[in-house]
Amino acid sequence: MKTLQFSTHIEHNAQLSLTLPAEYADQDVELVVIIQPRKQNIEQQNWLAFVNEHYGCLADDPLQRPEQPVLKEIEPLS
């Protein structure tokens, strides 16, 4: 038994193309497929879920920026 590891993209139609080394040509084999989403995808999905969950939560009570105080003049650092 030999373990081969690939990183690939599964197309929008959920089909996966896999090319194996020539040593496996013209023979019967058993394949075990383990699908593990990449960490980046998980983090991105978590962020999108957070945005979708909180989007518009301040619609009835929008944030307001109060009038800003006048800044004092300071000497240049030259």
Beta strands, then each sheet from edge to edge (+ up, - down):
end
